[in-house]
Amino acid sequence: MTSLVTLATLLVAGAAMGTSRAQSPVDGGHTLQALHCPPCERVHCTPRRALRLQCKGGLTTGICGCCPVCARTAGESCGGTWDYLGKCDEGLVCVYQDPAEDKPGAERRGTCKEGKARL
């Protein structure tokens, strides 16, 4: 029980700072991650920013869902933790690569392709 309280404390403290990673002895050593985003009203992005972006595809939102960013087009990388590598444009899906056998906890990365998502 003490390790769960310690883990929760680490996650709460890290989340207040932005992101956190903690190893949990309780769950077999899996890495837990947390993302803390401020309310969009406190993020400094304007509608004019979207007009200045010269995207090959459409627009989507960044990691926290507040600011406009260019959507990834066919063949570009996507996915990652919290989709930090990007989100695919309309009509495209992020097809994830099979995780490397030598890196079982490796981050899921993908490529934007036409078709159905492979989970």
N, C-alpha and C positions, 0 to 999 in steps of 0.2 A: 504494500500500500504506500509506503514511504517513497518508493521509486516512481509511482504514478503521480504523487503530489509534486515531486521534484521535476518530473517530465512536464507536467502541466505548468509549473512555474517557469520553466525554460521557454516553453512555447509562448506563454503570455508575454513574458519579458521581451522575447525576440519579435513577436508580432507588433508590439508597440514601436519597435525601431524600424520595421519594414518587413524583413523576412527572417526566418529562423530555420535552423536544422538541429535536430536533436536525436541522439541514438537512444532507443528505448530498450533496456534489458528485459522488459516484460514481454515485448512482442517478437522476440527472436532477433533483435538487432536491426529491424527495418528502420529506415530513415523517415522521420516525419518532417513535413515542411508546412510553413504557414506564410500567408501573404496578407499584408495589411494595406489596404488602399484608403486614402482619405476620401471624404465625400467629394463628388465631382465639382461641387460649388467651390471647393477650396483648391482645385487644380487649375493652373493657369494655362488654359488653351482656349482659343477663340474660334468662332465659326470661320473667320478669315483664314486661319491656318489651313483649313481644308482646301480653300481656293488656291493657296500657294503650293500645295503638294502637286507634283506632276507625276501622277501614278500611271503605270502601264495598264492597270486594271481599275477596279473600283476602290471605294473607301470602306474601312472597317474601324474598329476602335482598338486602342492599345490594351495592355495587360489589365488595367483597372476598369476599362470600359468607358472612359471619359473622353479622351482626346482622339481625334481622327488620325488614322495612319493609313498608308497604302496597303491594300489587300495583296496577298501574294498571288502571282500568276502561275500558270502551268510550268512545271519544272523547277520552281523555286522551293526553298526549304520552308517548313512549317512545323508547328507543334512545339515540343519542348515543355518544360515546366511552366504552367500558366500560359501557354501559347506565346512565350516570349520570342520564339523564332518566327512568329507571324501566323496570321489566319488567312485561309485561302479565299479567293474571290468567289463570287456567286457562280454556281455551276461546277465548281471544283471541290474536291475533298482532300483532306490531308491523309495520304496513305503512309502509314507508319512502317518503318523498316523493322525487320525481325531483330530483337535484341541480340547482341553478341553473346555467345555462350560464355566467354571468359569475363563478361561484365553483366551479371544477372540484374544488378540494380541500376543499370545505365539508363540515362534519360531517353525517353521516347522521342525520336526525331522522325520527321516524315518529309514527303515531297508532294506538292499540290498536283493532282491529276484529275482528269475527267472521270466520272463514274461514281461508284458506291464506296463508302468508307469501309476500310478493313480494320476491325478493332483488334 
